[in-house]
Amino acid sequence: MKTINANGAHIPQLGFGTFRMPEADVLSILPRALQSGFTHVDTAQIYENEAAVGDAIQKSGVARETIFLTTKVWVANYAKDAFAVSVAESLRKLKTDHVDLLLLHWPNEAVPLEVQIAELNAVREKGLARHIGVSNFNTALMAEAVRLSAAPLVTNQVEYHPFLDQTAVLEAAGKHGMALTAYFAMADGKVPADPVLNEIAAAHGKSAAQIALRWLIQQPDVVALTKTVTEARLAENLAIFDFALTPDEMARIHALARPDGRIVSPDGLAPVWDRAA
């Protein structure tokens, strides 16, 4: 698996995401995903499947030290008296003494960002997380988080797919030496039906899903999360490193972005998003 070096973190470029995945599905498919070649696993406290992820890693027989494991602290746990306790609970569920990457899941104005970043750093200093970062931050919040953090932040995990222009976040991440980790790469089912992606896919003997994933990881310092509960799809998701898109194909896919392309923007959590370039 190819990796991206972001402020000292070597992040596998393709990750297996577990959002909206019930524990039974995690236990069924994640061991096979790890055995198939995935080395990056993404979960979160709010997904309520950390325990299943921990069990699945053990069940897989794949050595924990070869896996890049990410989890995210939920916004209700940002206060100083709750943060470290919640991380300890995550580690207990995940059956590990550390995660490779710990993220703030969404912005939360109820707790000063200075406190959130201080708690992230404290957990890292204790060795409970090798690297730290953020998720769903706009560029202004990214800059403020970087300024407040003693340790380097290694990624901002955000929605990113062919129908959403994330140029501003990409440029900001590059400025700070961070990676952009893309979730919702399939745009909630829109990717497989898109005619442009299918036309490019036919030219390469690939699927539209593979084209979207390739488009993501072919961009500098972009990590892509993918998800499936079907064993047959595991090999398909991994088979994106044996071909390259042409500059023209990359441009055609970038051109699919539209002003209403954002899918994930929950009230009470979402920041004021950056305008598309």
Contacts in CASP RR format, 6 or more apart in sequence:
PFRMAT RR
TARGET T0000
AUTHOR 0000-0000-0000
METHOD contacts of the structure
MODEL  1
MKTINANGAHIPQLGFGTFRMPEADVLSILPRALQSGFTHVDTAQIYENE
AAVGDAIQKSGVARETIFLTTKVWVANYAKDAFAVSVAESLRKLKTDHVD
LLLLHWPNEAVPLEVQIAELNAVREKGLARHIGVSNFNTALMAEAVRLSA
APLVTNQVEYHPFLDQTAVLEAAGKHGMALTAYFAMADGKVPADPVLNEI
AAAHGKSAAQIALRWLIQQPDVVALTKTVTEARLAENLAIFDFALTPDEM
ARIHALARPDGRIVSPDGLAPVWDRAA
1 12 0 8 1.000
1 13 0 8 1.000
1 14 0 8 1.000
1 37 0 8 1.000
1 38 0 8 1.000
1 39 0 8 1.000
1 40 0 8 1.000
2 12 0 8 1.000
2 13 0 8 1.000
2 14 0 8 1.000
2 217 0 8 1.000
2 241 0 8 1.000
3 10 0 8 1.000
3 11 0 8 1.000
3 12 0 8 1.000
3 13 0 8 1.000
4 10 0 8 1.000
4 11 0 8 1.000
4 13 0 8 1.000
4 179 0 8 1.000
4 221 0 8 1.000
4 222 0 8 1.000
4 223 0 8 1.000
6 154 0 8 1.000
6 155 0 8 1.000
6 177 0 8 1.000
6 178 0 8 1.000
6 179 0 8 1.000
6 221 0 8 1.000
7 131 0 8 1.000
7 152 0 8 1.000
7 153 0 8 1.000
7 154 0 8 1.000
7 176 0 8 1.000
7 177 0 8 1.000
7 178 0 8 1.000
8 131 0 8 1.000
8 152 0 8 1.000
8 154 0 8 1.000
9 100 0 8 1.000
9 101 0 8 1.000
9 130 0 8 1.000
9 131 0 8 1.000
9 154 0 8 1.000
9 155 0 8 1.000
9 179 0 8 1.000
10 68 0 8 1.000
11 40 0 8 1.000
11 68 0 8 1.000
11 101 0 8 1.000
11 154 0 8 1.000
11 155 0 8 1.000
11 179 0 8 1.000
11 181 0 8 1.000
11 223 0 8 1.000
12 38 0 8 1.000
12 39 0 8 1.000
12 40 0 8 1.000
12 68 0 8 1.000
12 223 0 8 1.000
13 217 0 8 1.000
13 222 0 8 1.000
13 223 0 8 1.000
13 224 0 8 1.000
14 38 0 8 1.000
14 40 0 8 1.000
14 213 0 8 1.000
14 217 0 8 1.000
14 223 0 8 1.000
14 224 0 8 1.000
14 225 0 8 1.000
14 226 0 8 1.000
14 237 0 8 1.000
14 238 0 8 1.000
14 240 0 8 1.000
15 38 0 8 1.000
15 39 0 8 1.000
15 40 0 8 1.000
15 41 0 8 1.000
15 42 0 8 1.000
15 223 0 8 1.000
15 224 0 8 1.000
15 225 0 8 1.000
15 226 0 8 1.000
16 30 0 8 1.000
16 33 0 8 1.000
16 34 0 8 1.000
16 38 0 8 1.000
16 40 0 8 1.000
16 41 0 8 1.000
16 42 0 8 1.000
16 225 0 8 1.000
16 226 0 8 1.000
16 227 0 8 1.000
17 41 0 8 1.000
17 42 0 8 1.000
17 43 0 8 1.000
17 183 0 8 1.000
17 225 0 8 1.000
17 226 0 8 1.000
17 227 0 8 1.000
18 26 0 8 1.000
18 30 0 8 1.000
18 41 0 8 1.000
18 42 0 8 1.000
18 43 0 8 1.000
18 47 0 8 1.000
18 49 0 8 1.000
18 53 0 8 1.000
18 227 0 8 1.000
19 42 0 8 1.000
19 44 0 8 1.000
19 47 0 8 1.000
19 183 0 8 1.000
19 227 0 8 1.000
20 47 0 8 1.000
21 47 0 8 1.000
21 49 0 8 1.000
21 227 0 8 1.000
21 229 0 8 1.000
22 49 0 8 1.000
23 48 0 8 1.000
23 49 0 8 1.000
23 51 0 8 1.000
23 52 0 8 1.000
24 52 0 8 1.000
25 229 0 8 1.000
26 49 0 8 1.000
26 52 0 8 1.000
26 53 0 8 1.000
26 56 0 8 1.000
27 52 0 8 1.000
27 55 0 8 1.000
27 56 0 8 1.000
27 59 0 8 1.000
28 229 0 8 1.000
29 228 0 8 1.000
29 229 0 8 1.000
29 230 0 8 1.000
29 231 0 8 1.000
29 234 0 8 1.000
30 41 0 8 1.000
30 52 0 8 1.000
30 53 0 8 1.000
30 56 0 8 1.000
30 57 0 8 1.000
30 60 0 8 1.000
31 56 0 8 1.000
31 57 0 8 1.000
31 59 0 8 1.000
31 60 0 8 1.000
31 61 0 8 1.000
32 60 0 8 1.000
32 231 0 8 1.000
32 234 0 8 1.000
33 41 0 8 1.000
33 234 0 8 1.000
34 41 0 8 1.000
34 56 0 8 1.000
34 57 0 8 1.000
34 60 0 8 1.000
34 61 0 8 1.000
34 62 0 8 1.000
34 67 0 8 1.000
35 60 0 8 1.000
35 61 0 8 1.000
35 62 0 8 1.000
36 234 0 8 1.000
36 235 0 8 1.000
36 238 0 8 1.000
37 238 0 8 1.000
38 234 0 8 1.000
38 238 0 8 1.000
39 66 0 8 1.000
39 67 0 8 1.000
39 68 0 8 1.000
40 67 0 8 1.000
40 68 0 8 1.000
40 70 0 8 1.000
40 223 0 8 1.000
41 53 0 8 1.000
41 57 0 8 1.000
41 67 0 8 1.000
41 68 0 8 1.000
41 69 0 8 1.000
41 70 0 8 1.000
42 70 0 8 1.000
42 71 0 8 1.000
42 157 0 8 1.000
42 181 0 8 1.000
42 183 0 8 1.000
42 225 0 8 1.000
43 49 0 8 1.000
43 50 0 8 1.000
43 53 0 8 1.000
43 69 0 8 1.000
43 70 0 8 1.000
43 71 0 8 1.000
43 72 0 8 1.000
43 94 0 8 1.000
44 50 0 8 1.000
44 71 0 8 1.000
44 72 0 8 1.000
44 74 0 8 1.000
44 103 0 8 1.000
44 105 0 8 1.000
45 71 0 8 1.000
45 72 0 8 1.000
45 73 0 8 1.000
45 74 0 8 1.000
45 77 0 8 1.000
45 86 0 8 1.000
45 89 0 8 1.000
45 90 0 8 1.000
45 105 0 8 1.000
46 72 0 8 1.000
46 74 0 8 1.000
46 105 0 8 1.000
50 71 0 8 1.000
50 90 0 8 1.000
50 93 0 8 1.000
50 94 0 8 1.000
51 93 0 8 1.000
51 94 0 8 1.000
53 69 0 8 1.000
53 93 0 8 1.000
53 94 0 8 1.000
54 93 0 8 1.000
54 94 0 8 1.000
54 95 0 8 1.000
54 96 0 8 1.000
55 95 0 8 1.000
57 64 0 8 1.000
57 67 0 8 1.000
57 69 0 8 1.000
57 94 0 8 1.000
57 95 0 8 1.000
57 96 0 8 1.000
58 95 0 8 1.000
64 96 0 8 1.000
67 100 0 8 1.000
68 100 0 8 1.000
68 101 0 8 1.000
69 94 0 8 1.000
69 96 0 8 1.000
69 99 0 8 1.000
69 100 0 8 1.000
69 101 0 8 1.000
70 99 0 8 1.000
70 100 0 8 1.000
70 101 0 8 1.000
70 102 0 8 1.000
70 103 0 8 1.000
71 90 0 8 1.000
71 94 0 8 1.000
71 99 0 8 1.000
71 101 0 8 1.000
71 102 0 8 1.000
71 103 0 8 1.000
72 102 0 8 1.000
72 103 0 8 1.000
72 104 0 8 1.000
72 105 0 8 1.000
72 135 0 8 1.000
72 157 0 8 1.000
73 83 0 8 1.000
73 86 0 8 1.000
73 87 0 8 1.000
73 90 0 8 1.000
73 102 0 8 1.000
73 103 0 8 1.000
73 104 0 8 1.000
73 105 0 8 1.000
73 120 0 8 1.000
74 86 0 8 1.000
74 105 0 8 1.000
75 105 0 8 1.000
75 106 0 8 1.000
75 107 0 8 1.000
75 108 0 8 1.000
75 110 0 8 1.000
75 269 0 8 1.000
76 82 0 8 1.000
77 83 0 8 1.000
77 85 0 8 1.000
77 86 0 8 1.000
78 104 0 8 1.000
78 108 0 8 1.000
78 110 0 8 1.000
78 111 0 8 1.000
78 115 0 8 1.000
78 116 0 8 1.000
78 119 0 8 1.000
79 111 0 8 1.000
79 115 0 8 1.000
80 115 0 8 1.000
80 118 0 8 1.000
80 119 0 8 1.000
83 116 0 8 1.000
83 119 0 8 1.000
83 120 0 8 1.000
83 122 0 8 1.000
83 123 0 8 1.000
84 119 0 8 1.000
84 122 0 8 1.000
84 123 0 8 1.000
84 126 0 8 1.000
87 102 0 8 1.000
87 123 0 8 1.000
87 128 0 8 1.000
87 129 0 8 1.000
88 128 0 8 1.000
90 99 0 8 1.000
91 97 0 8 1.000
91 98 0 8 1.000
91 99 0 8 1.000
91 128 0 8 1.000
97 128 0 8 1.000
98 127 0 8 1.000
98 128 0 8 1.000
98 129 0 8 1.000
98 130 0 8 1.000
99 128 0 8 1.000
99 129 0 8 1.000
99 130 0 8 1.000
100 129 0 8 1.000
100 130 0 8 1.000
100 131 0 8 1.000
101 129 0 8 1.000
101 130 0 8 1.000
101 131 0 8 1.000
101 132 0 8 1.000
101 133 0 8 1.000
101 154 0 8 1.000
101 155 0 8 1.000
102 120 0 8 1.000
102 123 0 8 1.000
102 124 0 8 1.000
102 128 0 8 1.000
102 129 0 8 1.000
102 131 0 8 1.000
102 132 0 8 1.000
102 133 0 8 1.000
103 132 0 8 1.000
103 133 0 8 1.000
103 134 0 8 1.000
103 135 0 8 1.000
103 155 0 8 1.000
103 157 0 8 1.000
104 116 0 8 1.000
104 120 0 8 1.000
104 133 0 8 1.000
104 134 0 8 1.000
104 135 0 8 1.000
104 137 0 8 1.000
104 145 0 8 1.000
105 135 0 8 1.000
105 136 0 8 1.000
106 135 0 8 1.000
106 136 0 8 1.000
106 266 0 8 1.000
106 269 0 8 1.000
106 270 0 8 1.000
107 113 0 8 1.000
107 136 0 8 1.000
107 137 0 8 1.000
107 141 0 8 1.000
107 269 0 8 1.000
107 271 0 8 1.000
108 116 0 8 1.000
108 269 0 8 1.000
113 141 0 8 1.000
113 144 0 8 1.000
113 145 0 8 1.000
113 148 0 8 1.000
114 148 0 8 1.000
117 145 0 8 1.000
117 148 0 8 1.000
117 149 0 8 1.000
118 148 0 8 1.000
120 129 0 8 1.000
120 132 0 8 1.000
120 133 0 8 1.000
120 149 0 8 1.000
120 151 0 8 1.000
121 132 0 8 1.000
121 149 0 8 1.000
121 150 0 8 1.000
121 151 0 8 1.000
123 129 0 8 1.000
123 132 0 8 1.000
124 130 0 8 1.000
124 131 0 8 1.000
124 132 0 8 1.000
124 151 0 8 1.000
125 151 0 8 1.000
131 154 0 8 1.000
132 149 0 8 1.000
132 151 0 8 1.000
132 153 0 8 1.000
132 154 0 8 1.000
133 145 0 8 1.000
133 153 0 8 1.000
133 154 0 8 1.000
133 155 0 8 1.000
133 156 0 8 1.000
133 178 0 8 1.000
134 141 0 8 1.000
134 142 0 8 1.000
134 145 0 8 1.000
134 153 0 8 1.000
134 155 0 8 1.000
134 156 0 8 1.000
134 157 0 8 1.000
135 156 0 8 1.000
135 157 0 8 1.000
135 158 0 8 1.000
135 181 0 8 1.000
136 156 0 8 1.000
136 157 0 8 1.000
136 158 0 8 1.000
136 159 0 8 1.000
136 264 0 8 1.000
136 269 0 8 1.000
136 270 0 8 1.000
136 271 0 8 1.000
137 145 0 8 1.000
137 156 0 8 1.000
137 158 0 8 1.000
137 271 0 8 1.000
138 169 0 8 1.000
138 271 0 8 1.000
138 272 0 8 1.000
138 273 0 8 1.000
138 274 0 8 1.000
139 168 0 8 1.000
139 169 0 8 1.000
139 172 0 8 1.000
139 274 0 8 1.000
141 271 0 8 1.000
142 153 0 8 1.000
142 156 0 8 1.000
142 169 0 8 1.000
142 172 0 8 1.000
142 173 0 8 1.000
142 176 0 8 1.000
142 178 0 8 1.000
143 172 0 8 1.000
143 176 0 8 1.000
145 153 0 8 1.000
146 153 0 8 1.000
146 176 0 8 1.000
146 178 0 8 1.000
152 177 0 8 1.000
153 176 0 8 1.000
153 178 0 8 1.000
154 178 0 8 1.000
154 179 0 8 1.000
155 173 0 8 1.000
155 178 0 8 1.000
155 179 0 8 1.000
155 180 0 8 1.000
155 181 0 8 1.000
155 223 0 8 1.000
156 169 0 8 1.000
156 172 0 8 1.000
156 173 0 8 1.000
156 178 0 8 1.000
156 180 0 8 1.000
156 181 0 8 1.000
157 180 0 8 1.000
157 181 0 8 1.000
157 182 0 8 1.000
157 183 0 8 1.000
157 225 0 8 1.000
158 166 0 8 1.000
158 169 0 8 1.000
158 180 0 8 1.000
158 181 0 8 1.000
158 182 0 8 1.000
158 183 0 8 1.000
159 166 0 8 1.000
159 182 0 8 1.000
159 183 0 8 1.000
159 184 0 8 1.000
159 262 0 8 1.000
159 263 0 8 1.000
159 264 0 8 1.000
160 166 0 8 1.000
160 169 0 8 1.000
160 180 0 8 1.000
160 182 0 8 1.000
160 183 0 8 1.000
160 184 0 8 1.000
160 185 0 8 1.000
160 216 0 8 1.000
160 222 0 8 1.000
161 182 0 8 1.000
161 184 0 8 1.000
161 185 0 8 1.000
161 186 0 8 1.000
161 187 0 8 1.000
161 190 0 8 1.000
161 191 0 8 1.000
161 212 0 8 1.000
161 216 0 8 1.000
162 187 0 8 1.000
162 191 0 8 1.000
162 194 0 8 1.000
162 197 0 8 1.000
162 212 0 8 1.000
162 215 0 8 1.000
162 253 0 8 1.000
162 254 0 8 1.000
162 256 0 8 1.000
162 257 0 8 1.000
163 187 0 8 1.000
163 190 0 8 1.000
163 256 0 8 1.000
163 257 0 8 1.000
163 258 0 8 1.000
163 261 0 8 1.000
164 187 0 8 1.000
164 257 0 8 1.000
164 261 0 8 1.000
164 262 0 8 1.000
164 263 0 8 1.000
164 276 0 8 1.000
165 254 0 8 1.000
165 257 0 8 1.000
165 276 0 8 1.000
165 277 0 8 1.000
166 180 0 8 1.000
166 182 0 8 1.000
167 276 0 8 1.000
167 277 0 8 1.000
168 274 0 8 1.000
168 275 0 8 1.000
168 276 0 8 1.000
168 277 0 8 1.000
169 180 0 8 1.000
169 274 0 8 1.000
170 180 0 8 1.000
170 219 0 8 1.000
170 221 0 8 1.000
170 222 0 8 1.000
173 179 0 8 1.000
173 180 0 8 1.000
173 221 0 8 1.000
174 220 0 8 1.000
174 221 0 8 1.000
177 221 0 8 1.000
178 221 0 8 1.000
179 221 0 8 1.000
179 222 0 8 1.000
179 223 0 8 1.000
180 221 0 8 1.000
180 222 0 8 1.000
180 223 0 8 1.000
181 222 0 8 1.000
181 223 0 8 1.000
181 224 0 8 1.000
181 225 0 8 1.000
182 216 0 8 1.000
182 222 0 8 1.000
182 223 0 8 1.000
182 224 0 8 1.000
182 225 0 8 1.000
183 225 0 8 1.000
183 264 0 8 1.000
184 263 0 8 1.000
184 264 0 8 1.000
185 191 0 8 1.000
185 212 0 8 1.000
185 213 0 8 1.000
185 216 0 8 1.000
185 224 0 8 1.000
185 225 0 8 1.000
185 226 0 8 1.000
186 192 0 8 1.000
186 209 0 8 1.000
186 212 0 8 1.000
186 226 0 8 1.000
187 212 0 8 1.000
187 261 0 8 1.000
187 263 0 8 1.000
188 263 0 8 1.000
191 197 0 8 1.000
191 208 0 8 1.000
191 209 0 8 1.000
191 212 0 8 1.000
192 198 0 8 1.000
192 207 0 8 1.000
192 208 0 8 1.000
192 209 0 8 1.000
193 208 0 8 1.000
194 208 0 8 1.000
194 256 0 8 1.000
196 252 0 8 1.000
196 253 0 8 1.000
196 256 0 8 1.000
197 208 0 8 1.000
197 211 0 8 1.000
197 212 0 8 1.000
197 253 0 8 1.000
197 256 0 8 1.000
198 208 0 8 1.000
200 208 0 8 1.000
200 211 0 8 1.000
200 245 0 8 1.000
200 249 0 8 1.000
200 252 0 8 1.000
200 253 0 8 1.000
201 207 0 8 1.000
201 208 0 8 1.000
201 210 0 8 1.000
201 211 0 8 1.000
203 249 0 8 1.000
204 210 0 8 1.000
204 211 0 8 1.000
204 243 0 8 1.000
204 245 0 8 1.000
206 214 0 8 1.000
206 239 0 8 1.000
206 240 0 8 1.000
206 243 0 8 1.000
207 236 0 8 1.000
209 226 0 8 1.000
209 236 0 8 1.000
209 237 0 8 1.000
210 236 0 8 1.000
210 237 0 8 1.000
210 239 0 8 1.000
210 240 0 8 1.000
211 245 0 8 1.000
211 253 0 8 1.000
212 253 0 8 1.000
213 224 0 8 1.000
213 226 0 8 1.000
213 237 0 8 1.000
213 240 0 8 1.000
214 240 0 8 1.000
214 243 0 8 1.000
214 244 0 8 1.000
214 245 0 8 1.000
215 245 0 8 1.000
215 250 0 8 1.000
215 253 0 8 1.000
216 222 0 8 1.000
216 224 0 8 1.000
217 223 0 8 1.000
217 224 0 8 1.000
217 240 0 8 1.000
218 244 0 8 1.000
218 245 0 8 1.000
218 250 0 8 1.000
226 237 0 8 1.000
228 234 0 8 1.000
228 237 0 8 1.000
245 253 0 8 1.000
257 276 0 8 1.000
259 276 0 8 1.000
262 273 0 8 1.000
264 270 0 8 1.000
265 273 0 8 1.000
END
